[in-house]
Amino acid sequence: MRKLFLFIISFLLVFNLIADEGMWLLTMLNKKYSDLQKAGLKLSADDIYNVNRSSLKDAIVQFGNGCTGEVISKNGLILTNHHCGYGQIQYHSTVEHDYLSDGFWAKSYDEELPNPGLSVSFLVRVEDVTAQVLKDIPATISETERDAKIQEVSKSIIENATKDNGYRAIVRDFFGGNQYLLLVYQVFNDVRLVGAPPSSIGKFGGDTDNWMWPRHTGDFSMFRVYADKDNKPAKYAKDNKPYTPKHSLPVSLSGVHQNDYVMIMGYPGRTTRYMTSYGVEEAIERINPSIVKIRDKKLAIYREDMNKDAKIRIQYASKYARTSNYWKYYIGQTKGLKRLRVVDTKRQQEQAFMNWVNQSPERIAKYGNVMNMYKEAYTNLKEYNLFKTYLSEAGVRGIDILGFANRFTTLYKVLETDTLAKEKKNNLIERMKSETEDYYKDFNAPTDKKVLAALLAMFAQDIPEKYLPTELLKIKKNYKGNFDKYAKEAFEVSIFKNKESVLAYLANPTYKKLDKDPIFALTYSMVGAGKKFDAEFQKDKENLIKAERLYIAGLMEMYPEKVFAPDANFTMRLTYGHVLPYYPADGIFYDYYTTLDGIMQKEDPNSDEFKVPAKL
């Protein structure tokens, strides 16, 4: 087999895609192959995706729950981004061994560091199961009933695909539920940290350069996949061996040149390319600004405390990075959507669609109400969608201590009913003890107290009272809007105030004590409010889902010769283009590469974002 090369672009080379942009499923290669060849591809389609022999797909992995990695050696060495490995680097860092600041490099296999909870998944195969999933779905049932039937069929498909082989599988919908694919993975759970540069290289430019060009970030880290003696997945064991992959990528040191063909394979998270003007308008005017506002406040609190104390800096490094990444993204996305007048473009597309629909009675019957469904749903969901944004960003997911308290919900219900067998109950308690040890490793009560007060104040101020969780409304009135006072008093009495308090509770857990805990009560109330309004607006959400499915189906019918690209949903994709410079605005030119000279030009010893290591 001839040597396969894939350019690994770790430094975010920015290039212009040729006209038919998209993140293509590997099962669509046959439809796109002639275009790929014209662009400059030298590989065959089988070299990229083949279930019967090794191919490029065997060297591209899901890294953890949201990243991509590349296998670059016969001994299971994985290359991924620095920000993708950041949580693991932070996990192993202490004030005495500050791998975040100093970097880490294992000099032998024995020095490589295990990472509990981290997995690497290899794609085994993809199968179109649309016919199986949809064959017994009546057109007249509600979206909730439709989803329940689809889940039932999908469960059976997954069980058959994973029977007696140790694989993991999922069934994912594409094109708004017009297509369904089965994706089968082999998952490895022994993944060890091999090396990472210091953050002054791996995060050079920080928030300022994030999502921007030109940038000079050495955004990489290295891990290794381990397997048992038979090269099969196994839980961590000291005597596991480096995994021998089906395929690995040779790394070219030749660099790239202008107009070179480039191809990227990986696992992009989520896109909404078929969102209508109503959704884009909502994102620009309400959702994105709210996310930025909430995260801006949280980041300021983190930053202040991290700058004062090295231990807190390490504890909150990963939390800060996770929060800031999409804070910067939503700022840029909003600017881009406005600058490119995307709402106007979408409206033109929607008008063209309706003009096509109105040319045929059959189309009118099928698609004639689609845009009205969109408009009505977004109008009715306007306040609800903002509430859900705050519930996530300034609630159970946005405030760490509430998120941790929410993990006790299962125990709470077990204690309330007292029907679970003693052994299962004890296993649950032991699991909670383990999670408690992990959580409080990166916990600083004064920091979380400030975050709790600040974000609850925003929630209570910005969301109409009719949507406020009962407990939050009670706090707002009882404390007359003084959330600092509430947070102080809640932390004084809550079992969640520190690790020792939680472990003491778990030594003798009772329903009554958890029920009266102020932090848990607030968490439980927030989750309850979410469920209440989910149910209240279920019909509007169903109409939105149905409208999207019909709209995408209609577009495909409108343009039968066009190969449509599905939205990203963390499944393996391929995109391609050419290395080119970039003209972002009149009179501004960005070259297609950056150099060490640019690092030295940006150097600022007074800024944590632009410090340059002495060795460099």
C-alpha positions, -999 to 999 in steps of 0.1 A, spaced: 0 0 0 14 34 -9 23 58 18 -6 80 29 1 116 39 -23 139 57 -12 174 65 -17 179 103 -25 215 108 -21 222 145 -14 259 142 -47 268 126 -37 277 91 -65 297 77 -74 290 41 -102 298 17 -123 268 8 -133 263 -28 -169 270 -37 -186 239 -24 -178 242 12 -190 216 37 -180 191 64 -186 159 45 -195 125 59 -171 97 49 -201 78 35 -206 107 10 -171 103 -5 -184 86 -37 -206 116 -44 -178 141 -37 -148 121 -50 -146 138 -85 -147 172 -68 -119 161 -44 -98 149 -73 -103 181 -93 -91 200 -62 -59 179 -60 -66 147 -40 -42 119 -50 -57 92 -27 -85 68 -36 -118 69 -17 -108 35 -2 -76 50 11 -97 74 32 -126 52 43 -127 14 42 -141 -10 66 -122 -41 53 -87 -27 54 -68 1 71 -75 36 59 -72 72 71 -103 69 92 -84 44 114 -58 71 123 -84 98 132 -99 95 167 -125 110 189 -104 124 218 -125 125 249 -160 139 246 -154 169 223 -121 168 204 -102 152 176 -68 133 177 -45 118 152 -25 86 155 11 94 145 31 63 154 29 25 154 30 27 192 -3 44 197 10 80 200 -18 105 197 -15 142 186 -42 165 197 -46 202 205 -32 217 237 -66 230 246 -80 195 242 -55 180 266 -56 210 289 -79 194 314 -55 164 318 -25 187 320 -43 207 347 -53 175 365 -17 164 370 -4 199 379 4 211 414 21 241 427 53 220 431 49 203 396 33 230 375 30 213 342 6 241 330 34 267 333 64 245 327 52 218 303 56 181 307 75 155 287 77 118 297 112 104 290 99 68 290 67 48 289 68 45 327 67 82 331 35 86 310 6 97 332 -28 80 333 -60 100 330 -91 87 347 -122 92 326 -104 100 293 -111 78 263 -101 76 227 -126 62 202 -118 47 168 -145 46 141 -152 10 130 -179 16 105 -208 37 94 -241 24 81 -272 41 67 -301 29 88 -327 55 76 -350 29 62 -350 8 94 -355 37 116 -384 54 97 -402 24 81 -429 22 108 -432 59 117 -467 73 107 -467 109 94 -496 119 116 -480 113 151 -466 141 172 -428 148 173 -426 134 209 -442 101 198 -420 101 167 -389 105 188 -400 78 212 -404 53 183 -371 63 168 -353 58 201 -369 24 204 -358 13 170 -324 28 174 -319 9 207 -325 -24 189 -301 -14 160 -274 -5 186 -279 -38 205 -275 -58 173 -244 -38 162 -226 -42 196 -236 -78 204 -206 -98 216 -179 -75 201 -172 -50 229 -180 -20 206 -199 11 214 -225 24 189 -248 54 184 -276 62 159 -274 99 149 -299 119 129 -288 141 100 -306 168 79 -331 175 106 -342 139 110 -344 130 73 -315 106 75 -302 83 102 -267 67 105 -254 40 127 -218 47 139 -198 19 156 -167 27 176 -140 8 195 -133 27 227 -100 27 246 -100 39 282 -63 37 291 -50 70 276 -18 85 291 -3 119 289 31 119 270 39 155 266 28 191 264 45 224 259 42 251 286 11 272 283 32 302 271 35 281 239 3 260 239 -19 289 248 2 318 234 -21 346 226 -47 335 251 -82 349 247 -69 378 226 -58 355 197 -84 328 202 -106 323 171 -84 349 154 -58 351 126 -29 356 124 -20 335 154 12 319 167 -1 293 191 17 260 196 -16 244 201 -6 207 206 -3 180 232 5 143 230 -10 112 245 -7 75 241 -34 48 238 -27 16 258 -43 -19 253 -41 -53 268 -17 -80 257 -41 -89 228 -42 -52 216 -78 -49 229 -93 -21 249 -88 -25 287 -92 -4 318 -60 11 331 -34 -14 343 3 -8 347 12 -38 325 -10 -27 296 10 -22 263 11 7 238 -17 1 213 -7 -10 178 -31 9 155 -44 -2 121 -30 29 106 -9 59 116 -1 91 99 34 99 88 42 135 97 56 156 68 81 183 77 80 198 42 55 225 52 29 238 29 29 262 -1 3 285 -16 -23 267 -36 -15 233 -21 -45 210 -17 -53 204 20 -77 181 36 -89 180 72 -105 150 89 -119 151 124 -149 155 147 -164 190 145 -189 197 173 -220 214 162 -232 236 134 -266 250 124 -262 258 87 -299 253 80 -310 277 107 -336 302 93 -335 340 96 -357 337 127 -331 316 145 -301 338 133 -319 369 144 -326 355 179 -289 345 182 -277 379 173 -302 399 194 -307 378 225 -290 345 229 -253 353 220 -252 386 239 -266 369 270 -240 341 269 -212 366 265 -225 388 293 -228 359 318 -194 344 309 -178 378 310 -188 381 346 -177 346 355 -143 350 338 -137 383 356 -142 365 390 -120 336 380 -93 359 366 -91 380 398 -87 350 421 -64 331 398 -40 361 396 -38 363 434 -29 326 442 -9 300 423 -30 272 437 -63 288 425 -47 295 391 -40 258 387 -74 247 401 -94 270 378 -72 269 347 -93 243 329 -126 259 340 -114 293 328 -103 278 294 -137 260 289 -156 292 298 -135 316 277 -134 295 245 -170 300 236 -172 334 252 -148 345 225 -165 324 199 -200 340 205 -185 375 204 -169 368 170 -199 349 156 -222 378 164 -199 403 147 -196 380 117 -233 374 113 -240 411 114 -211 421 91 -221 395 65 -258 404 68 -267 367 73 -303 375 83 -309 392 50 -293 364 30 -314 338 49 -346 358 42 -338 358 5 -332 320 5 -365 315 24 -384 337 -1 -369 317 -30 -380 285 -13 -415 297 -9 -417 309 -45 -407 274 -55 -433 258 -31 -461 280 -45 -455 268 -80 -472 234 -73 -503 224 -53 -485 192 -41 -456 214 -28 -481 238 -11 -498 208 6 -464 195 18 -443 226 25 -467 256 23 -469 262 61 -432 257 69 -422 293 72 -453 301 93 -445 273 116 -410 287 121 -423 322 127 -449 311 152 -426 288 171 -398 314 175 -424 341 185 -439 318 212 -404 305 224 -388 340 226 -389 343 264 -385 305 270 -353 303 249 -338 332 269 -348 315 302 -332 282 291 -300 301 282 -298 316 317 -308 283 332 -278 267 315 -252 296 317 -262 311 351 -278 280 366 -270 244 371 -244 241 343 -229 276 347 -225 276 385 -202 248 394 -214 242 429 -250 238 417 -238 214 390 -221 193 417 -251 194 440 -273 182 411 -253 150 410 -269 142 444 -304 141 428 -304 103 424 -293 98 460 -320 122 471 -347 102 454 -333 70 467 -334 83 503 -369 97 497 -384 64 487 -360 41 506 -368 12 481 -333 6 466 -315 -26 478 -289 -19 504 -260 -31 482 -270 -8 453 -275 21 477 -241 16 492 -225 14 457 -242 47 449 -229 63 481 -193 51 473 -196 65 438 -206 99 453 -176 98 476 -153 93 447 -169 121 427 -166 143 458 -129 137 460 -125 146 424 -147 177 425 -131 194 455 -96 190 441 -104 220 419 -127 239 443 -121 272 461 -151 282 483 -145 320 481 -143 319 443 -174 297 439 -193 319 464 -187 350 443 -197 332 411 -229 320 428 -239 355 439 -230 373 407 -247 348 383 -279 344 404 -282 382 405 -281 383 367 -306 355 364 -330 371 388 -327 405 371 -328 396 334 -355 369 334 -392 376 339 -404 366 374 -429 341 360 -399 320 347 -378 322 378 -374 289 397 -394 290 429 -363 289 452 -346 317 433 -377 339 435 -378 332 472 -342 341 476 -347 373 456 -375 385 478 -362 373 512 -328 388 506 -342 419 488 -318 412 459 -287 409 481 -273 377 465 -239 383 482 -256 379 515 -275 348 504 -243 331 490 -224 338 522 -252 324 544 -258 294 521 -221 284 521 -220 287 559 -247 260 564 -246 239 532 -232 204 532 -215 214 499 -193 241 515 -163 218 515 -151 183 509 -151 173 545 -187 184 550 -199 163 520 -180 132 530 -194 136 566 -229 137 551 -222 107 529 -211 87 560 -247 89 572 -269 104 544 -305 114 552 -333 126 530 -342 154 555 -307 170 556 -304 170 518 -339 183 514 -332 213 537 -298 221 522 -300 256 506 -276 248 477 -294 215 468 -328 231 472 -319 258 447 -304 232 423 -335 210 425 -358 240 420 -339 251 389 -341 216 374 -378 215 382 -384 249 366 -366 237 334 -388 206 332 -420 226 339 -414 250 311 -401 223 288 -435 207 291 -454 240 288 -437 248 255 -435 213 241 -459 219 213 -439 249 200 -406 230 202 -422 201 183 -434 225 156 -398 239 153 -384 204 149 -410 195 123 -405 227 104 -367 221 102 -372 186 89 -397 197 63 -376 227 52 -344 207 47 -364 180 28 -379 207 7 -345 222 -1 -332 188 -12 -363 184 -34 -358 219 -48 -322 213 -57 -321 176 -67 -286 178 -83 -269 194 -53 -250 173 -28 -260 188 6 -236 189 35 -251 178 69 -246 198 100 -218 188 123 -228 167 153 -195 152 165 -193 125 139 -163 121 116 -161 146 87 -138 156 59 -134 190 45 -109 203 19 -96 233 1 -64 251 -8 -38 270 11 -43 307 3 -38 341 19 -68 359 32 -82 394 27 -106 400 57 -113 436 48 -104 464 24 -66 471 25 -59 442 49 -39 412 39 -31 380 59 -5 356 47 -12 319 48 14 311 75 30 327 105 66 325 118 87 329 149 92 365 141 56 371 148 59 356 182 87 380 191 67 409 178 38 400 200 59 393 231 48 412 262 65 401 295 37 420 314 9 400 298 3 364 307 -11 359 272 20 370 254 49 358 275 76 340 256 96 312 273 133 321 279 144 290 260 124 300 229 
